Amino acid sequence: MGARTAEGNIDFVIFFWDPLESHPHGTDVKALLRIAVAWNIPVACNRSSVDFIISSSLMDVSYERLLPDYNETMVVVTGV
């Protein structure tokens, strides 16, 4: 999933999980969500957010997602 997302092959992610239970693959879940956020992919983790994505007027038109340029030098600012 992560590689397909980075390649631009994923339009949005729907991922239902129980936040009240511990999950043996918690780090994998975090990695998937982190990649989706990094590549500006909409993520829905509950029914309400799925309804918003699916019923969006943007579902019926071509949408050009803004992609971050991770090749640029990043400046790290730390607190004083």
C-alpha positions in Angstrom: 0.0 0.0 0.0 2.8 2.4 0.9 4.6 1.9 -2.4 1.4 2.2 -4.4 0.6 5.4 -2.6 4.0 6.9 -3.3 3.7 6.0 -6.9 0.4 7.9 -7.2 -1.8 4.9 -7.6 -4.1 5.4 -4.6 -6.7 8.2 -4.7 -8.0 7.8 -1.1 -7.7 5.4 1.8 -10.6 4.0 3.8 -9.3 2.2 6.9 -11.7 1.1 9.7 -10.1 0.2 13.0 -11.1 0.1 16.6 -9.3 2.8 18.5 -10.2 1.2 21.8 -8.3 -2.0 21.1 -4.6 -2.6 20.9 -3.4 -3.9 17.6 -0.4 -6.1 17.0 0.3 -4.2 13.7 0.0 -0.7 15.2 3.3 0.3 13.7 2.2 -0.8 10.2 -1.0 1.2 10.7 0.9 4.3 11.7 3.2 3.9 8.7 0.3 3.6 6.3 -1.4 6.7 7.7 2.0 8.6 7.8 2.5 7.8 4.1 -1.0 8.9 3.2 -0.5 12.2 5.0 2.9 12.8 3.5 1.6 12.2 -0.1 -1.6 14.3 0.5 -4.0 11.3 0.2 -7.5 11.7 1.8 -7.9 9.2 4.7 -11.2 8.1 6.2 -11.2 6.1 9.4 -14.9 6.3 10.3 -18.3 6.2 8.6 -18.8 10.0 8.7 -15.5 10.7 7.0 -16.2 8.0 4.4 -19.6 9.7 3.7 -17.9 13.0 3.2 -15.4 11.6 0.7 -17.8 9.5 -1.2 -20.5 12.2 -1.5 -18.0 14.9 -2.4 -18.7 16.7 -5.7 -15.0 16.1 -6.4 -15.6 12.3 -6.8 -17.1 12.9 -10.3 -14.4 15.2 -11.7 -10.7 14.9 -12.4 -8.8 16.2 -9.4 -5.2 17.1 -9.5 -3.7 16.4 -6.1 -1.0 18.7 -4.9 2.1 16.7 -4.4 4.9 17.7 -2.0 8.4 18.1 -3.4 10.5 16.1 -1.0 13.6 16.7 -3.2 13.9 20.3 -1.9 16.1 20.9 1.0 14.0 20.9 4.2 14.7 23.5 6.9 14.4 22.3 10.4 13.4 24.9 13.0 13.9 24.1 16.7 12.5 25.9 19.7 14.8 28.2 21.7 
